[in-house]
Amino acid sequence: MEYVAVIGLEVHLHLKTKTKAFCGCSTEFGSQPNTQVCPVCLGFPGSLPVLNKKAFDYAIKTGLALNCKVQNFTKFDRKNYFYPDLPKNYQISQYDLPLATKGYLDIEVEGKIKRIGITRVHMEEDAGKLIHKENCSLVDFNRAGVPLLEIVSEPDINSPLEAYEYLSTLKSILEYLEVSDCDMEKGSLRCDANVSIRPKGETTLGTKTELKNMNSFKGVRDALDYEIKRQSEALNRNEKISQETRLWDAKTMVSVPMRTKEGAQDYRYFPEPDLPPFLVSDEQILGLKNEIPELPTEKMLRFIKEYGLSEYDAKVLTSDKKFAYITEERIKKYPSANKKPVVNWSIGPVLETAAASKMEPADLIIPGGDDEFIKLIKLAEDGQISNLVAKSVFNESLKANKLATQIIREKNLFQISDESSLEKLADEVIKGNPGPVQDFKSGKTNAIMFLVGQLMKKSGGKANPKVVQDVLRRRLTDV
Amino acid sequence: MEIYKLTSHELSVKLNEKAFTHTDVVAAIESRIKSIDPKVKAYVRFNGFAGQNELPAGIPVSIKDNICTKGVLTECCSKILQGFNPPYNATVIDKLSGAGFMALPVKTNMDEFAFGSSTENSCFGRTNNPWDTDCVPGGSSGGSAAAVAADEAIMALGSDTGGSIRQPASFCGVVGMKPTYGRVSRYGLIAFASSLDQIGPITKDTRDSAILLNAISGYDPLDSTSVNAEVPDYTKSLTGDIKGIKVGIPKEYFVSGIDPEIKNIIEEAVNKLRAIGAANKEVSLPHTEYAVPVYYIIATAEASSNLARFDGVQYGWRSNGPEGLIDLYKRTREEGFGEEAKRRIILGTFALSHGYYDAYYLRALKVRTLIKNDFDNVFKEFDCIVTPTSPTAAFKAGEKTTDPLKMYLSDIFTISANLAGIPAISIPCGFTKAGLPVGLQILAKPFDEGLLLRIAHAYEQNTPWHKMRPEI
């Protein structure tokens, strides 16, 4: 039977504030255990929370960027449960009046735009971290109180690929907003997925399971793939799906049911009496809205319009905010009307080199900066050096931390476009390769490419391939 | 002259005159505690002040065991906080030292976590009423009130969640004030019920109440529920003039359960107020009968969550050799909390539970609003409301310990002020035939502490009650 998957994602992300949600402690990642703590985030008796205004603003901005209605009246609630990583044995969270609701996110899957509803966006505090040793468990409270944002999607996602696109799009927006690092490996973004399946054509929802412990977007996609397959096979065997939480193991690519708690957890939510409700005025919301930068989709559409880029190129260039910014600077500086060479270079060598050296593309240091980079592209575009040469010069320049133009000069890499010297070489090649010459003459015109290659080799890669082709063609038909 | 008998304003004069030094004051209090406290038991963990680091100069203030003082054990008179030595001061403690006072490095007894009306629920044992040591001093700030009454303290801080300053002040014949919710920072006050708790002064007279309130009031960026409003100089309110003040007498406070003797004393006090210029009239606070049930839902609900942190993980009592995490929680809390704390945690947990929340907690919040509206309506026409502080004078120790409901009703007249967030003061207004003090409660609208002090002071000027001290 054919099934349709129904998926809802719950994303938790760390807000990138300097200090914690309700105290002045640092949020820095990776410090010595329990060095970023105070009576408030340790939940010492008598201590009281004070809301971090910056975190609250970040949360509102995110809500706005996700097309949510930001509420004018919002409050915090206590979620009560006992766990040693939770210093007060309750978490300050938001229950019935989250700060933003009813938004959406447009994602693109296989060339089609799909709108995914956002149920709610709310702020809460993170818990500490347990470190289990052989004979004991230790608690590190550095993370306790770090501001978290929870973004809950509607169950509008119907495939693992859509889930992956949703997360990528969300991440790109959050990075543009500069509210979160969205680093799943560092735990600054966590994602749980609820998934159920139903036979195609039916509307009744199946029993859902919750998937946890995925530590990459790919992990989310794999876990969903596995789970949909598992549920389909179970239903095909007439087995029932049990409502449970399952933990994904990225190594074995299998999820296993988590030990179920006895009965349903009752969190006994009630309004946090230590924090009065917050009134958010329309002016405040408008002010924050004005602070939202151009978001990826807007930027992409503008790139297409302003620089005549293809949708694909524009999308690749705008997925990372910093990279989009520096690339646009380069496009603007590029001295000819056709911007395509800069785009090709950015998507090609720059991204490839960054990926190979595991760097953010915006962090790639080009000796001599944008000016050298643009000169190099322009030399290649004008045919003064070949593209092949240009690429190797680019790589060498980065490796040796040397100006590209200097390398070209020192190695005398300017392209040979002079026809008379190329004619001499062409004759040599024609003489030395009678077979392919015969092929060409008998109508296999593609054989010329082999001869071009031979000529390029003879010239030490410096010949201008376009001119070479012309010259060869002429000599072959003349002779 | 016996230094310990003086008020802070009397002490200030003498200190200025260099009649004696701050050290003399502390020494006088120390020796008074040594000689009297074995009978009263107002203080806990008292070992004298010798061996303490040199104490800063300042008029000494005695502090309830639920207000954190840096480096001084603060245990809420509960075994579960055994050994808890706060690494920080409550905001009020810092404010005291900034205003020429000094928090004594010893704490006063209280009902465990402020759960009680008799100071019998303390892990250190009960405090005795200095007027009759067979009687309770009231609670939960019974240690602070008894210490002030027995001249073992110049002045003291207590906390009031449902009457915990006013009722013991009434039982001990001293002045106790619960300020408006938000007037005084709660930072460093170990929470019982966050939406009801306020710290306030317990003093020998109203001038000291004004002086101490001046010192501790004001907005605190560490407490989001503290109110950013100007703090007047409360001593300027003590004009002695209350001509034309309109006093409302709520009829609901003079019906069920009130001791006829108390009723007469209060009526005399009202007559006195009228005699010195006030006008009084009967008013109605129709939702009064719901105050106790509403309070015991909201206060226990908040307490159940506030006390969740006492789990043996970070500080305080931890059970020995638990078998796993759940057992650590269970045994630590079983061993660490007293009966009344357990009762309230269970009550509050129940009130917040799924399926009961709407019927109890949410309903209670709504009725709380009605109770507040009752006061708002009366204060449209009246400047203040006058009631007894408690339906009875101090009762015998052990009399109500077996009947929690009876004990809860001891706060019937004080609870509403906490639910409404309004300020209220209890002042001595007479004695029963048994020689036990009776308190008069005055309530006013939010941030009208000045008016409360003005009325209380004018009354005090015309009565001898505040000068009475127990023979002990």
Interface residues (C-beta under 8 A of the other chain):
Chain A: P39 L42 G43 F44 P45 G46 S47 L48 P49 V50 L51 R78 N80 F82 P84 P87 K88 N89 Y90 V139 D266 R268 Y269 F270 P273 D274 L275 P276
Chain B: I67 C68 T74 C76 L81 F84 P86 P87 Y88 A90 R186 Y187 G188 L189 I190 A191 A193 S194 S195 P221 L222 D223 S224 T225 A301 E302 S304 S305 A308 R309 F310 D311 V313 Q314 Y315 L325 Y329 T349 L352 S353 H354 Y357 Y361
